[in-house]
Amino acid sequence: MRTMMLGLIIALLLGLAGCGSTTKDRALSGAGIGAAAGAGAAAVTGGSMTKGAVLGAGAGAATGAMTDEDDVNLDD
């Protein structure tokens, strides 16, 4: 149950990964949000926080880069 909740939280955070008006801005913000989500999830589940942050940053950057400014933009 705890793993399912963490997955849901991470999915919601990565859904916000597209913040900014340029692709670079969205990728950078996505990497930051993803790194925080990955490290947090790893800490709660007993995994390596470094590995969680790296994996989360990669997933967040990719998600942010694939979004369009019109999809999700929390401002500049």
Secondary structure, DSSP 8 states (H G I E B T S, - for coil): -HHHHHHHHHHHHHHT---SSSHHHHHHHHHHHHHHHHHHHHHHHTS-HHHHHHHHHHHHHHHHHHS-TTT-----
